[in-house]
Amino acid sequence: MSTAKESAFDLDIANIALSIAGVPNISSLDDSTTEARTCKGRVASAREYILHSFKWTFLLKRAKLSPSGTVTPVWQYSYSFKLPQDFVTKAQVLDSNLDPITSHQIVGDYIESDEEEVYLLYYSRHYQSERIPGFVKEMIGAYLADQISHKLNPQERPRIQQHYARVERDARRAELRNQPPHFYNKPSSRYLNA
């Protein structure tokens, strides 16, 4: 995510949060207002927390891994596979027939397995702000509103917390509708090769 896009996205999130909190919006996170300073100090952590608190489908990526030529497991498995640099957590680990590998272990920056080749469906830490669904953006804003409300509008905090709980529930439901059928069963080649 580029800095200019991140700044514009974070400003949008800040203004969603400020609107929910019932305080004036800002034109820049660098404004000298209390609202801008408060949002600037929390918006990045709120964004990252929400993006990595759930298995959002827009963060899914695929990789074909080959055994490491330099790292071998100390015991139990025959092969080590270097994880992608943007790896956060796994969704599925598959063998060359695209069947789930049940016997594997993540150790540090590697997946260890007895398979000679591994296909990995995983959640990435990299994203493009324009690909983040509106319901996730609203969830980030509601979470930020909850985080800043004690300072900017404490009497509204119970209402803001209820709003966040509603938005979170709705966002998680919407995301579940985005999951492919049988997500944790053997995927079709259409799904893996899309």
Order of alpha helices (4+ residues) and beta strands (2+ residues): alpha-alpha-beta-beta-beta-beta-beta-beta-alpha-alpha-alpha
